[in-house]
């Protein structure tokens, strides 16, 4: 192994990386570390980060490590060179493309689609133009696709897009100019849907799903177990902040009255539409960074669940710290911003009761966690 390690481990702690692309591909940082060492290192890394921020959890719940071959969503970089389509991830510490022909992280179904993707993209991708292809699996093995960065030209003809969708087995294909642009659907054989608990949501193009079904289940279980710390029933109101497509709201709805708040308009619209079929569920679109729920709006809720993006929920945490909500359950994919927000909550009188780490980002330094706070 010639690739320079990003983190220091002794020779006895290391192994031969199982993926043949490890030397070039920058997606996996820790394939060269033995499984038991990797798991211990990840838990210790989280404990050290919280300790550095003077955060002490009363209880550490056993971590969950998601298995290899379970990732149901992927974004691939694609470049057409003459007649060939090169596909892969960025190289290690580089923006240069590292070609791959397999990825051990992906589910078998997603791997099958990825294997035919280069040939299927031949008439879609333009020579010399880099694009991104996002693929993810919804309910019943239905796959959604969003292509980012394709020029506005005649190559978007319906027949070619339909052929691409058919070759890859895709239910929907959408395009967007860049990462921040709206996705425009070109082909939709059927609308991908996501069922969470008793809630079924029609997914907008490119909607965020948890990377794996196993990881999603672990996160939902952690949230639901946290909510059990307060005696609540179906009439008690729980608010789900940064609710996405209802991953937690759907399971909470089985036991509580739920209000979901989401800042992304397409996802919020799908939640609002889904709410029409449930008397105990409501949803709204609201940018919680610019307009967090304030204390008077939080008074009627017995608990708050919040799952912000990587930047965290600083503004909302400041409002929560001033509130009298008895129970908070925080989900985070960034321990650093979680620690920052947790310090705000603790300064407002909350106690960090439990922490659980869920490792969805296999062979990387990234991790997710669920923290439970009580006032």
N, C-alpha and C positions, 0 to 999 in steps of 0.2 A: 504494500500500500504506500503510494507516494504522496497522496493528498495530505496536506498539513492539517492536523487536528485543530478544531476550533476550541476544544476544551481538553484539559490535561487529564490523562489516565495512564496508569502504569501498564507495562506490557502484559502483565497477568490479568488485567481487567479487560483486555481487548480481544477481538475475534476477527475473523475474515468477514468483511461485509458480504451479506447474501446477495445483494443486487450487483449485476455486472456494470451498471452505470454509475456506481458510487463515486468513482474517481473524478468524473466530470460533472455530474448532476449536483446542483446545489440544494435540492429539496430536502434531503435527509442528512442531518448533521451527525447522527449518533449510531449509525448502523455498525460501526466498528467496535461498539461497546457491548460486552456480554449482557444478556437480558436482566439478570439479577442486579448487576452493578448499575445498569441503566435505570432500573426502577427505583433503587435506593437513592441514586444521585438526584433523580427528579423530585422525590419527596423531600429530601434534605435541602435542595435548592429553594423550594417553596417555604420551608420552615425558617431558613436563614433570612429570606427576604422579609417575612412577617416579623421576625425578631428584630431586624434592623429598624423596623418601624414601630417597635414597642407594642406589637399586637400579639396577644396571647389568647389562643382559643382554649376554652375549657375542655373541649373534647376533639380529638382527631379521629374522624371516621375513616375506616380502611379505604385506600384509594382503589379506583377502577382503572384497569389498563385495557384499552380496546385492542383486539387482535389485529394482526396484519391481514390484509385482504378484505377489509370491511368498509373502505372509503367509498361512498356513493356519489361524490361530486368531485370534479376536477376541472382546472383551467389549464389548458395547454397552449404553448406558444407555437405558432405555425409560420413557416416561410417557404414560399415556392421558389425553387431554383431551376430555371429552365423547365423541363417536364416533370421534375421530381418535387414532391412536397416533403419538407423536413419538419418533424414534429418533436417537441420535447419540453423541457423546463430550462430555466436559466442555469448557466454553469455556476460552479461554486464561486461566490463573491464576484459575480460578473453579470452583465446584461447580455452576454453572448449566449446563443442558443446551444444547448446540449441535447443532441438527438437521442431519442429513446425508442425502443420497440416494445418495451414492456414496463410496467410499474407494479411492484409487489404490494403497494398500498391499496390498490383498487379492488373492488368486488369483481367476481368473474364476469358478471353481466356488463359492467362498465369496461372491463378489459377487452371484452369481445368487440365493443363499439370502437374503442381506441385502436384496435388492431386493423380495422378497415378504414379508419379515418383518413389516412394519407391519400389513398386511392380515390376515396369519395370526394375529397376536397380539390381534386385536380382541376375541375372546371369552375370551381368557386373561388379559390385563392388566385391572386394576381401575382405575376412574376415580380420578384424583388420586394414585395410588400409584406411586412410582418403583421399578422393578425393574432387574435386570441380566440380560442374556442372553449366555451364553458359547457360542460355536460353534467347533468345531475338526474338522479332517479327519484321519481315521485311514487305515489301509490301504485300497486299492481304491476311493478316493473315498467312503468311508463317513463320515457326519457325526454327531457327538455334540453334544448340547445340554444345558446346565445353566442353569436359571432361578433366580435368587437374589432373595429378598425378597417373594415372593408370599404373601399372607395365606392362612391355612388356611380356605378356604371351598368351597362347592359348585362353584365354577368349575373345580375340578380334575377334573371328571367325565371318565371315560375317553374318551367319544366326542369331546369337545372337544379333548382332548390328542391323540387319534389323528388328528383332522382337521388340527390344527396341524402334526403331524409329517409328514403326507402332503403338505400344501401346500408345506412347506419341503424335503421330501426328506431327512428325518432318520431315522437308524437307531435312535436312542435319545433320550429326553427325560427329564431328571431335575429335581428341585426341591430346594432347600435354603433354610432360614429366613434364614441370613446367611452371610457369607463363611467362618466357622469351623465351621458346622454340617455334619453328614453329608448327603451328597447321596442322595436317595431316588428311585429310578427309577420312573417312572410308565408309560412305554411303551418297549419294547425289541423292535424288529423283528429285530434281530441285535446281537450284541456287537461293538463296535468293537475292532479288534486293531491292534497296532503291531509290525511286523517290523523288527528291528535286527540286521544280520548274520545269524547262524543262529538267533537267538532270536525267538520269536513270543510276545507277551504280550497276554493279554486285558485291555483297559484298564478300570479302574474309572471311574465317572462323574466327569468333571472332572479326570482325570489330566493331569499336566503333560507337554506335548510341546514340543519346540523350535519357535519361531515359524514357521520355514520349513524345507522339505525341503533347500533349497540350503544354508542356514546349518548345518543339522544335519550334512550331508555334510562341510562344511568343518571343523566342530568334530571330528568323528570322525576325519577324515584327520589333523588336527593332533595328536590324542591318539595315534593309531597310529604316526605318524612319531616322536613323542617316545619312545614305548616301544621303538623300534628302537635307541635309544642303548645299551641293554643287550642282550647276547646271551642270549636266553631261548627256551624251547621250550614244547611243549604241557604238559609236566609241571610247569613253573614256575608258581608261584601269583602272581596279581595280584589286588589287592583294589580294588573300585570303591565308593568312599564317596559318600554322597548320590546313590545310583545311579538314582533316579527309576524309570522304566519300562524301564530297561536299554538306554538309547541307546548307551552306550559298551560295556557288558558284552557285548552281542550280537556286536559286531565283535571284541572282545578274545577271545571264546570260540573264534573260528576258529583262534587261534594259541596260546592259553594256557589254563591252569586258572584259573577266575575265581570269586571270592567277592564277592557284591554286598551292600551294607548300605544300608538305606533306613529313614528314620524314620516315613514316612507309612504307616499300617497297611494301607489298601486297596492301595496300590501295591506294598508289600513282599509282601503276600499273593499278588498276581498274579505276582510274581517267583518266590516260593517254589513256586507251582503250576507255572510254566514250567520250573523247575529239574528237575522230575521226569523230563523227557525228555532230560536231558543229564548224563552221568556226571561231566563236568569243571566243572559249574556248581552253585553253592550260593548261597543267599540267606538273609538274616535281617532282622528288623525291629528297629531300634535307633535311639534318639534320640542322634545323635552330638554334639549340643550339650551335653546333660546327661551323656552317657556315651560319651565318645570312646574309640576303640581305644587301649589303652595299649601300652607298648613290648614287653612280653612277648607280646602278641597280634599284634604286627607283625613278629616275628622271622622267620617263615616266608615272608614275601612278598618277591619280587624287585622289585616296583614297587607304587606306590599311585597311583591316579587319584582325584581328588576334585573334585566339582562342587557346591559348597554354594549355598544361596540367597543373596540380596543381602547378608544380614548377615554372610556369610563363615564361616570355619571356625577361629576363634581358638582354641577349646579343643582341637580336633583337631590344629591346627598345632603347638601346644605339645607334644603327645605325639609328633608326627612329628619335631619338632626334636631330641628326645631319642633317637630310634630310629637304627638302622643300616641302614634301607632304602636301597638304593643309588640309587633313581630315584623321583622324584615328578613327577606331571603334574597341574597345577592348572588348572581351568577356572573362569572367573568372569564374571558379568554385572555386576560392580561393581568397577571398577579401584581404588577407594579401599580397600575391605576386602581386595582382593587384595594391595595394597601393604602393608597392616598385617600380613597373614598371611605374606607373603613375607619381611618383615623378621624375623619370628620364626624362620622356617626358615633364613635366612642366618646369624642369630646362633647357630644350632645346628650350623653347619658345612656347610650346603648352598650350592651355587653356582647362580645363575640362568643357565642355559645359553642358552635361547632364549625369545623372546616372539613371539607372532603375534596380531594383532588381527583379529577377525571381526565385521563390522558387520551385525548382523541387525536392528538398530533404526534403520531407514532414516529420514533427515531428523530425527533426534533427537540429543541429546548423549550418549545411552547407547551402550555398546558391550560386546562380549564379547571375552575374550582367553584364550589358552592359554599357560601358562608351564611350562617344563621345568626341574627342579632335580636336581642330582646331588651326592652327598656324597663 
